[in-house]
C-alpha cells in the first residue's frame, strides 16, 4: 500500500512539473482584448470633463510602434500627474485605439476617427494607468490625443468617407483649437 501511495505522490509531482500552466509571476504582460462596451461608459462632453477624467495629461514624442496598438512615447512635459509616478524623459507604453466602435448610450461611436500617432511627432495625451498591464491607456479614446503642431482640421482625424460632423468631432476640434489659445 505504501508503495502505491509513493508512486501516486511521485506521479502527481511529475504531472504538475510538466503542466503548461505558468505561475502568476511568470505570465507575460500581454494585452487582453476588452470589449468596447467595457472600455468607456461615456465619453467626455467638454474639455473640462476630459481634464477632470484624466489622471495624467502629458506632452510626448512618439518613439516607436511596439505592436498594432501599443506605442512607446517619451514624456517631454507633465501638465498633470495625480499618480506622481512619471518624470520628464520617461518612456512609457501607450495603448492606442484598436479601431473598434465604442458604445455610448446604446449607440456606436465609430472609432474610424482615431488617427494613430506618428513616430517623431509630438502629442498632448490624456491618459490613465492601464488595469491590464504595465502601460497607459487613453481616457476618452480619440478625444484623448492631440498633435502639438498646428494642422488643418481635415488632417486631425480619419474620416473614412463619413459625411457631416458629429458632436464629438466638433468637441475634438474645439479642444484642439483651445490648446493654441492658452
HELIX and SHEET records of a PDB file:
HELIX    1   1 UNK A    2  UNK A   17  1                                  16    
HELIX    2   2 UNK A   24  UNK A   26  5                                   3    
HELIX    3   3 UNK A   36  UNK A   39  1                                   4    
HELIX    4   4 UNK A   47  UNK A   53  1                                   7    
HELIX    5   5 UNK A  111  UNK A  113  5                                   3    
HELIX    6   6 UNK A  141  UNK A  144  5                                   4    
HELIX    7   7 UNK A  153  UNK A  155  5                                   3    
HELIX    8   8 UNK A  167  UNK A  179  1                                  13    
SHEET    1   A 6 UNK A 145  UNK A 147  0                                        
SHEET    2   A 6 UNK A 122  UNK A 129 -1                                        
SHEET    3   A 6 UNK A  56  UNK A  65 -1                                        
SHEET    4   A 6 UNK A  70  UNK A  81 -1                                        
SHEET    5   A 6 UNK A  91  UNK A  95 -1                                        
SHEET    6   A 6 UNK A 136  UNK A 138  1                                        
SHEET    1   B 2 UNK A 102  UNK A 104  0                                        
SHEET    2   B 2 UNK A 107  UNK A 109 -1                                        
END                                                                             
